[in-house]
């Protein structure tokens, strides 16, 4: 009897061991398969938005090729078609704190048709290593009214933190469904070396950032002590910034009749001032929007970028998007350090530059700082926020909402379409 019990126990033990081994092998296989799949897929502008589109994704394979395949049409499925265009990009292996090889892959599709919808997928080129397909549309050939979304400081650590960011993006696109792109004013994650956080950031907004260009500003949580490797590894951006700035932290691009300038407040400020002058001199767009992280007229002031404000004045920049303060603020129109309008009626003929901070899009809110002379609107509602900014010919309309869809601020800028904004 005892013998039988021992035999039964032995058998049960063997079955348990066998199941554990099969389970472990299965998990390893699944993990290995998963590691080949692209994660953190995001699309950006790099060259002309009318004829090109850039892509970035990560895997855990520093040897994998970086390939994007594009085919015209929405939700196209025939990857064997002769019409499929294939572009090969670059792969860069990264050091990660968790001692896991993380590889950044970047590629760009060029020679596209304006105003055209394409379906794409990214991967190594091997059959099981492609991403899901997604669709994007190039900018129309003719200038037209468009809206873009502004958010800032998603700055999460945990998956739950990034749920809040994902909700903000969902509400932003529910409110402005035809938005052409997203401007994020920096501090995307709390700790830039934490790749898990980056994975959550892109995953929770994947239905937007895989289709709609996501243009980031560099924040003090993106570049730390002059190091921004993880941040820049996630974005394939225009290469036209100041040459001593970390590539991908300072750049500009045009969309419709607006010139967008992205400055890096975290390093190389002096040389960027010179770059900014020549960038603005070379622009012939009637509208100019600047995006920075630690702004000169936010919840508080960043005096280190005073030289930039002098250029904003000289070149009559229309709007400066800022981040960093984790509270909502909107300035009166400002010129030469002074308030030049009532903040109620439209800002006409470039009489002043308006500076905004659209609170935060993640979990972190700061206590509202003291009101300053330049604050027209300044509050802390402890809700994630976003803005929709519409440029329609001679009118720019800015509307800020909370994550529940409540509009909390709005203003209008108006001027003619003179080719040079350095006027009057
Ligand atoms: Fe921040």
Boltz pocket constraint, residues with backbone or C-beta under 6 A from the ligand:
constraints:
  - pocket:
      binder: B
      contacts: [[A, 153], [A, 155], [A, 186], [A, 187], [A, 219], [A, 221], [A, 324], [A, 325], [A, 326]]
      max_distance: 6.0
